[in-house]
Amino acid sequence: MGLFERQLTLWVGLCILGGIGLGKVAPGLAQALDGMAIHVNGAPVVSIPIAICLFFMMYPIMVKIDFAEVVKAGRNPRPVLLTLVINWGIKPFTMLGISTLFLGTLFKDLLPGTEVVKEGSTVELYRSYIAGTILLGIAPCTAMVLVWSYLAKGNQGHTLVMVAVNSLTMLFLYGLLGGWLLGVNKMPVPWEALLLSVGIYVALPLLTGYYSRVWIMKTKGPEWFAKKFLNYLTPVSIIALLATLVLLFSFKGETILANPLTILWIAIPLTIQTLLIFAITYAAAKGLKFSYEDAAPSAMIGASNHFEVAIATAVMLFGLNSGAALATVVGVLIEVPLMLLLVKVCQRTKGWFHSDPQEA
């Protein structure tokens, strides 16, 4: 994990400031870029500049996945089953409940404004923030979990398997579960746009990553792929993420300057959700008598979010200036420091579990 990755929270903070400053200096720039869009039924659905940034955010993650590892998961399916249950059977619903409690009840009167308008649809603003947290809650396991698992000295094979399994599972469940939970939150969601977002931001980079990996491995060899290609590609995802954040915050600058505590109110339920899911998974792994090498990455996978997909979907569904987009960006802001904290928790509680001699 290089200096650039370790200081991701700092870069995110600088992008927030830079985006807000850009919005003040050139207020029409973000709107002009967002106006470059693909229209469906007369409505702008895909912002071309954002789509390009988000593709380069996702592709480096997908190309690293070795899907041959999925076959090996059959030798020890329990960690895989646990993370699937947590990610799809528990985490989305705890996120909905926690965000509704805090953003829809406790903090409701503290949030700025009362309404947000998107393509003629009017909803209460707090529901837009909740929608962003929902999109985070149903987007499990970013590839950065490989870093957290490595730092915690967990089973990297299991982590790779879950990155692959979650990417495949998202193709089928993200749109369906997201549409349902957003409907529970009374947010108007065009199903076509939601499914299109899965296709563009999950399926396209997934397929591109898979076939380009196979081709590069065949023509250049595994050593060139690992030492050359990935070495140059690694910063691309984060740079694309930061470029997207500059656009997001240039459009949200006025709201943030007028209501600087909004980010704090959104961060509180997201932080509670992260810690709760980590605790549930870690305790379940202990009860199921997992080795530490399997327990640590299982808990990390449950706690982390695929914030790239969440940001992409929020922007695509509700626009750059939506509360949902802002909520997903707050998820990025808190992810790195929280996950580094949980790495330390794992390291200090390693004695609670037995060790796998094959991983020692």
Secondary structure, 3 states (H helix, E strand, C coil): CCHHHHCHHHHHHHHHHHHHHHHHHCHHHHHHHHCCEEEECCEEEEEHHHHHHHHHHHHHHHHCCCCCHHHHHHHCHHHHHHHHHHHHHHHHHHHHHHHHHHHHHHCHHHCCCCEEEECCEEEEHHHHHHHHHHHHHCCECCCCHHHHHHHCCCCHHHHHHHHHHHHHHHHHHHHHHHHHHHHHCCCCCCHHHHHHHHHHHHHHHHHHHHHHHHHHHHHCCHHHHHHHHHHHHHHHHHHHHHHHHHHHHHHHHHHHHHCCCHHHHHHHHHHHHHHHHHHHHHHHHHHCCCEHHHHHHHHHHHHCECHHHHHHHHHHHHCCCCHHHHHHHHHHHHHHHHHHHHHHHHHHCHHHCECCCCCC
